[in-house]
Amino acid sequence: MKRELNQPPEIAGDDNATEMVRVWVAHSQLHVSMLLGMWQDAKDSQVDERDAWGELLADLTKHIANGMMKNYGWDYDSTRDRIRAAFLENFDDKSGTIEGDF
């Protein structure tokens, strides 16, 4: 059964709203589609694409911790810190391979 998430209602009416990343679990693996170059290709952008993605990942982590706090009653700070620790542990693991296009 394929499940899709709803768009956030806050993007309504913004003609510049842009979807940046989608992630699926299928066939027991993660599959990702993302928009690279959003900041790099922008005419007047003073933002480094790499820094922007770091900020995006940090903000996403905060949203996840907030959602888990609201849905499960888990402490926000300890949840955020645990996600960060798991991220760094997996980030440093060089045994996996990354395949595919974007």
Secondary structure, DSSP 8 states (H G I E B T S, - for coil): --------GGGTT-TT----EEEEEETTEEEEEE---TTTT-TT--S-HHHHHHHHHHHHHHHHHHHHHHHH---HHHHHHHHHHHHHHHHH---S---S--
